[in-house]
Amino acid sequence: MKKLILVLFALALPITLISQSKIDQIGDIGIYGGMGFNSYSTSFQSLPGFPCCSPNYESGNGLGMNFGFLANYNINRDLQIGVKIGYNDLSALISQTENGIFDNNLGTQSNGVIRHDLDVSLPSILFEPTISTSIIENLKGFVGLGFNYLLSAELSQKEILEQPTDVTFENGRATRNEISGSLENISSILPLVSIGASYDLPLDNNNDMFLSPTISYTHRFGNVVPDVDWTVSTLTLGVQIKYNLKEKPIVKEAEPIIPVEPEIIIPIATSAIVADFQVKLNEEYSSDTIFVKYDKDLKFEAILGYVFFEENEANIPTRYDLISNKEAEVFKTDKLNFDNSLSGYHNILNILGQRFQKFPDVKIDLIGCNSDFDIEQGNKELSQKRAETVRDYFVNTWKLNPDRFTISARNLPETPSKTDNEFGRAENRRVEIVPQDWTIFKPQLMSDTTSSTDKNLEVTMLPKVDSKLPLTNWEIEIFNNEGVKKSFSGLGNPPESLEWNPIKDLGKLPTEDNPLSFKLNVRDSIGTEKSFAGEILTNEKNSSEMSFVQKFVNDAKIEKYNLILFGYNITQLPPVAEVTLNLVKERITDKSQIVSIEGYSDMIGDEEYNVKLSYDRAIAVAKALEVSNDKAIGRGKVKNEIYDNKLPEGRFYSRSVIVTLQGTKK
């Protein structure tokens, strides 16, 4: 195939080197059709999947239609290049006779003849670049070099007892070995070369349409089936209908007479533009950069040690963030983008995998569960596979010793959700991750980021331009990685100063990866343009990855603990709560620092009941922290959900208690 492409290239290359004569015909396009007389040259006894008793197939013949599209381009009056794309039917019948001696019904023997027929259907697509030349007026000869793409090969085989007529095969019939089907492992491409001639008969007086009878011979290289002697040649009689493409005559307009004007000598003006750009803040700060700091509030999120699965599935759902073992080597929880608790939770396997690495002696129980409903009913094997999937991720990605894991399988969890609705059943399709040391489930630190810069920040820009020639116009563009955010423009010289409030226009300050920059463009009276660029606002990154600037309200630091996770319709504190409550106790010096204890519920159930349930959960936490019940508040289900309650993990996180502290230890 590579050799074929090189030959086509070699034929096409000289075309670019031939100068086209001034001819009125560009070329032609059209359709063609004809009948092909296919000839097979073969040498095989049988084909794969088609057993046969023939001594050897040697040849075959048949007819096949061909049709398609053609296009030709005139290099000059006597030479054309073109291409044909169409359909070729390369079908034929391969037949071979065999002489033998047979026993007839009278108990005597007689000579006989068996005919072996192999009927082949061989459709294909033709792609054939051609080059043609005029022999005499309207008579052209052409050569083609291309290939047939074989679409399929359908075979029908049988053996026929032709003589004697009073004898049958062992099956009681005069035919046997009748097999039909597709031939596998055929060659995709059959390279070809063709030679032929055509005669153009005009169909109108303007020579726009032609009917061209054609005759051609095509020889194909390569075998229809690899390693089987079987080639195809075709003699084709056909006809072409072509439409000539003509150039429109070009009428050259007379060149206008241009009067000669007296030469006027204009002195050449020289341009020199120098510019400066400054930013001032509060009339006290002058620089081309303003630094902005960000404050972070402390927020701790509970660790939910459940992995939920889709119905009748043992693969971890795609919403969970799964990483490679190479990514695990550089994984850092403080680099995660915690937009909310669920975005953090979907990294639960990586957070726990890293923690399990730091505590190599801690054993872990993995409890696989199912909904025990419909196709999952009693399917502990599915529960087992789910637990094994979680274990395999820890072992393969986080390189944990598989001996640390104990796997058990059950139907419903020990503390199941309701089984009479899909919400509850989705919560029961899970694997519970239970470490023998609950301190591993210490809450995950997250942080809310706010800017310390006043929203009334005014930026004063001081463009200064020194030009030897008058300026015609100016423009200042302010942009970040997302594009232009603000622009100022005018005629003549730019003003001495421009006031701008970035917070008002942008709604936010720049980040480290997306700074705010400017570009000053000016043009003078002779069209000289100059541009000057720099940064207006950048972000000052904190010096330590683990440090943060703390926000104060009434001189008291705010901390929020979204910690206590409850099962469905349960107010009793789970075992992991003890780790969290101990952390809260360590952060306070007296009980007055607890601002509120707010209980929440999921979207399921009666609203009035949910308010009471969430209040009882808040009371349970207040009791554990040994504070007054008046700190406890039952919120029930919040209208704009804190978490996505369509997901089972969202409903679990909604069944929580948020403890807010103020004025804790520094």
C-alpha positions, 0 to 999 in steps of 0.5 A: 500500500505504501508503494502504491501511494508513492507511485500516485505521488510520483504521477501527481508531482509533475502536474504542478510543474506543467504550465497550463495552456490558455484553454477554455475548458477547465475539465469535466465531471460526470458519472459512469457505468458499465458491465465488467467481465470478471476473470479469476485465476485460482489455485486452491482445493478449499477455503477456510470454513468451506470444506470441499473434495475438489481436486483443485479450483483453477479459474472462474468467470462472471459478470458484475456491474460497476458505476460511480462518479468521475472528475477530470482536470485539463492540464493542456489540450491533450493531457488530463488527470482525473479520478474515479470513485465508485462501486465494483462488483467483482463476483464470479463462479468458480467451477471444476469437474472431476471424473470418477467411477460409480456403482449404479442401481443395477450392481454394475459400475460406470464412469461419472462426472462431478462438478464442484461449484463455488459461487462468489459475491465480491462487492467493492469500492473503487478509488482510481486516479487516472491520466489520459491523453488524446490519440486522435480527435475525440478518442482518448487513451487512459491509464489508471492506478488505484485500488479496490476496497473489498466490502465482503465475500459471500460464498455458496458452494455445492457438488453436483453429480452430472453423470451418470443420471441414475446414481446419487450420492450417499445422501440420496441426492445428486448434490452434496456439501452445500454450504453458504456463508461469509468468508472471513479474513479477506484482504481489505485492499487490492491494488490495481492498474488499468488501461483503456480508451474512450470516445467522446460523442457530443450531446449538444451544439455547445459541446457542454455534454458528452456521451463517451463509450469506454473499454478498459482492462484492469489487473489487480495485484494481491490475493483476495484471501492472504496466502491463497492463490486467487487474483481478479482481472476485469474487462469492462465495457461501459459508458460515461456521461460528462459535463464540461467545465468552462472558464468564463472569458475575462474582459480586460478593462482599459487602463485609465489615463492618469494625469501627471501631477507635479511632485510635491515634497513633504517633509518626513515627520519623526515620531518618538513616544515615551509612556509611564503608568502608575497606580495610586491607592488612598493618595498614600501608596504609589506603585504599579502593583497593589497587594491584596491579602486573603483571610480564612475562617476555620471550618472542620468537616466530618469524615463519612466512612461510607462509599455508596454504590449504584444498583446491582453495581460493584464498581466505585461510581464516577463521582468519587475522585479516584487517582493513580498511585503516582498521583497518590505520592504527591496527594495533599488534602490542603491542596483540594478544592473544598467548594463544600462538604461533598466535594471534600467527601468525594475524595474520601478514599484518598483522604483515608488512604493517606491517613491509613499510610500514616498509621500502619498498625491500624486494622480496618474492617470493610463491611459490604452491604446491599439494599436487600431489595429486588435484584439485590435481595439476599445477594451477599456476593454483591456485598462481598465484591463491593468491599473487595473493590474498596480494598483493592483501591487502597492496596493498588493506589495507596500501597496498603498491606492487604492483610490489614483489611478484614472483609465481611458481607451482609445484606442490610447494614447494621443500622439500615435506612428505610427500605420502602423507598429508593432514597433509603435503598440507595443509602443501604447500598454501601461499604462501611469503612471501620478503623479499629482506631477512631482517631483516624476519623479526625475531622478534615480542616477546610477554610472559607476564604474572604478578602481583607480589602475594603470593597470601596477600594478606589484605584487611581491610574496615572497614564503619562505619555510624552510624544514629539507629535500630537496624539490622535487617540488612546485606550487603556484595557484592563484584563485578566486570563478570562479577557478584557474586563474594563476599558477606557478610551478617548481622542488626543492625549489621555487624562492625567488620572482615571479613577476605577473601583475594581471590586464594583466592576469585577465583583472579586479581587484577583487570584494568584493564578489570575492577576489583573493587568493593564495595556495602554495603547496610543497613536500619533498623527502619522499613525505610529502606535505604541503599547505599554503593559504591566500588572495592576493587582496581584495576589500575595500568597501566604508564606506557609501552606499550613498557615492562614490569616484569621478573621475576627468578629468583635475581636473573637475568632469564629470556628465552625464544626460540621461534625456529628453524622447521624443515621436515618431517624437516629439521635444517638451519637455515633462512635466517631463523634467522640473524636470530634467532641474531644477536639471541640473541648480542646479548643475552648476554655469555657462553655461561653465560647460555644455560640450555637449548636444547630441540628439539621435533617434531610429532605425526607419526612414531615417538616414538623417531625424533622424540626423535632428530630434535629433539635433532639440531635442538637440536645444530644451534642449539648449534653455531650459538651456539658452546656445548657440546652438553650444553645441547641437549635433545631433547624429541620430541613433548610429550604435551600439545601446545605447539601445535595439531598439527591445523593445518599451522601448528601442526605447523611451530611444533612443529618448533622449538627453544626457547632459554632465557637467564638474566641477559642484558643490561638 
